[in-house]
Each structure stands twice: as structure tokens, then as C-alpha cells.
Amino acid sequence: MTVQCQSAPNGRASVLRFTSTSSVANAQSWFLAFYSEVQKRIEAWSYERRVKRSRRVLESLPEHILHDIGWPNVDDRLPGIAKNTAEFKRGQ
């Protein structure tokens, strides 16, 4: 809450005026912060979904095509879920 002080015309007394901080500007900033957080999460989810779909398509290709495109080497450059079995066992 903000306080604004004003002097009386005679200079002896002061008047306090209280204004609420829950104004439209604060509501808009709260909404924009919420919207940006939701947007970030949707973008992250969309990116991970595209990576998983790409992995699924590449892993479903026949062996001779995987060999031609060098798939085992491509795996190092694709981000995604770690294939460490120790981490998988700890998660269960």
C-alpha cells in the first residue's frame, strides 16, 4: 500500500491518502508473468516432443539405412533422455 502526504493550505496539518496496490497495472503484470511462464513450459514440452518423435522415426529405420546415415554417431548430438541404466534403476 502506498501513502501520499499532502500539506493542508494553512501548512499545519497533513492529509494521508491511501491507494490500493491491487490496481489494473498489477493485475496485468501478474497475468503477463503467468502467461510467459506457461508459454515457456509449452515451448519446452513441444521441443522435447519433437526430439522424441525424431528419435522414434530414426530408430525405426532399417539397419542398412542407419548405417548409411551414420546413426550411432548422430546419437551423440541429439539431446534427450540419458540411456544410462544406473539412472533408470534409481528412478524405479
Beta strands, then each sheet from edge to edge (+ up, - down):
strand 1: 2-7
strand 2: 14-19
sheet 1: 1+ 2-
end
